[in-house]
């Protein structure tokens, strides 16, 4: 996963897919953005306060290995322009 930083112990990612996968652990959907040093990052959940509240309840769902791999692959493709090989 492509982590930019943490804000209040909550990870800020470079892709929406990573943020929403992380949020799914807490039964949250959607995402919102933060800008850190000029870079827009994505945080799971539609608001910061929802995440804080959900984290107090603890993890509800553990993402599968396949979900993590798929999200990581998607993040790598988007950061490399989305193409693979073939010159």
Contact map, one row per residue, 1 for C-alpha under 8 A:
111000000000100001000000000000000000000000000000000000000000000000000011001000000000000
111100000000111001000000000000000000000000000000000000000000000000000000001000000000000
111110000011110000000000000000000000000000000000000000000000000000000000000000000000000
011111000011110000000000000000000000000010000000000000000000000000000000000000000000000
001111100011100000000000000000000000000000000000000000000000000000000000000000000000000
000111111111000000000000000000000000000000000000000000000000000000000000000000000000000
000011111111000000000000000000000000000000000000000000000000000000000000000000000000000
000001111100000000000000000000000000000000000000000000000000000000000000000000000000000
000001111110000000000000000000000000000000000000000000000000000000000000000000000000000
000001111111000000000000000000000000000000100000000000000000000000000000000000000000000
001111101111100000100000000000000000000000100000000000000000000000000000000000000000000
001111100111110000100000000000000100000011100000000000000000000000000000000000000000000
111110000011111101100000000000000000000011100000000000000000000000000000000000000000000
011100000001111101000000000000000000000111000000000000000000000000000000001000000000000
010000000000111111100000000000000000000011000000000000000000000000000000001000000000000
000000000000111111110000000000100000000001110000000000000000000000000000000000000000000
000000000000001111111000000000000000000000000000000000000000000000000010011000000000000
110000000000111111111100000000000000000000000000000000000000000000000011001000000000000
000000000011101111111110000000100000000001111000000000000000000000000000000000000000000
000000000000000111111111000111100000000000111000000000000000000000000000000000000000000
000000000000000011111111100000000000000000010000000000000000001000110010000000000000000
000000000000000001111111110000000000000000010000000000000000000000000000000000000000000
000000000000000000111111111111000000000000111000001000000000000000000000000000000000000
000000000000000000011111111110000000000000000000000000000000101000000000000000000000000
000000000000000000001111111100000000000000000000000000000011111000000000000000000000000
000000000000000000000111111100000000000000000000001001101111100000000000000000000000000
000000000000000000000011111110000000000000000000000001000001100000000000000000000000000
000000000000000000010011111111000000000000011000001001000000000000000000000000000000000
000000000000000000010011001111100000000000011100000000000000000000000000000000000000000
000000000000000000010010000111110000000000011100000000000000000000000000000000000000000
000000000000000100110000000011111000000001111110000000000000000000000000000000000000000
000000000000000000000000000001111100000001111111000000000000000000000000000000000000000
000000000000000000000000000000111110000111100000000000000000000000000000000000000000000
000000000001000000000000000000011111000111100000000000000000000000000000000000000000000
000000000000000000000000000000001111111110000000000000000000000000000000000000000000000
000000000000000000000000000000000111111110000000000000000000000000000000000000000000000
000000000000000000000000000000000011111000000000000000000000000000000000000000000000000
000000000000000000000000000000000011111100000000000000000000000000000000000000000000000
000000000000000000000000000000000011111110000000000000000000000000000000000000000000000
000000000000010000000000000000001111011111000000000000000000000000000000000000000000000
000100000001111000000000000000001111001111100000000000000000000000000000000000000000000
000000000001111100100000000000111100000111110000000000000000000000000000000000000000000
000000000111100100110010000000111100000011111000000000000000000000000000000000000000000
000000000000000100111110000111110000000001111100001000000000000000000000000000000000000
000000000000000000110010000111110000000000111111011000000000000000000000000000000000000
000000000000000000000000000011110000000000011111010000000000000000000000000000000000000
000000000000000000000000000000110000000000001111111000000000000000000000000000000000000
000000000000000000000000000000010000000000001111111100000000000000000000000000000000000
000000000000000000000000000000000000000000000011111110000000000000000000000000000000000
000000000000000000000000000000000000000000001111111111000000000000000000000000000000000
000000000000000000000010010100000000000000011011111111100000000000000000000000000000000
000000000000000000000000000000000000000000000001111111110000000000000000000000000000000
000000000000000000000000000000000000000000000000111111111000000000000000000000000000000
000000000000000000000000011100000000000000000000011111111100000000000000000000000000000
000000000000000000000000010000000000000000000000001111111110000000000000000000000000000
000000000000000000000000000000000000000000000000000111111100000000000000000000000000000
000000000000000000000000010000000000000000000000000011111110000000000000000000000000000
000000000000000000000000010000000000000000000000000001111111000000000000000000000000000
000000000000000000000000110000000000000000000000000000101111110000000000000000000000000
000000000000000000000000111000000000000000000000000000000111110000000000000000000000000
000000000000000000000001111000000000000000000000000000000011111000000000000000000000000
000000000000000000000000100000000000000000000000000000000011111100000000000000000000000
000000000000000000001001100000000000000000000000000000000000111110110000000000000000000
000000000000000000000000000000000000000000000000000000000000011111110000000000000000000
000000000000000000000000000000000000000000000000000000000000001111111000000000000000000
000000000000000000000000000000000000000000000000000000000000000111111100000000000000000
000000000000000000001000000000000000000000000000000000000000001111111110000000000000000
000000000000000000001000000000000000000000000000000000000000001111111111000000000000000
000000000000000000000000000000000000000000000000000000000000000011111111100000000000000
000000000000000000000000000000000000000000000000000000000000000001111111110000000000000
100000000000000011001000000000000000000000000000000000000000000000111111111000000000000
100000000000000001000000000000000000000000000000000000000000000000011111111100000000000
000000000000000000000000000000000000000000000000000000000000000000001111111110000000000
000000000000000010000000000000000000000000000000000000000000000000000111111111000000000
110000000000011011000000000000000000000000000000000000000000000000000011111111100000000
000000000000000000000000000000000000000000000000000000000000000000000001111111110000000
000000000000000000000000000000000000000000000000000000000000000000000000111111111111000
000000000000000000000000000000000000000000000000000000000000000000000000011111111100000
000000000000000000000000000000000000000000000000000000000000000000000000001111111100000
000000000000000000000000000000000000000000000000000000000000000000000000000111111110000
000000000000000000000000000000000000000000000000000000000000000000000000000011111110000
000000000000000000000000000000000000000000000000000000000000000000000000000011111111000
000000000000000000000000000000000000000000000000000000000000000000000000000010011111100
000000000000000000000000000000000000000000000000000000000000000000000000000010000111110
000000000000000000000000000000000000000000000000000000000000000000000000000000000011111
000000000000000000000000000000000000000000000000000000000000000000000000000000000001111
000000000000000000000000000000000000000000000000000000000000000000000000000000000000111
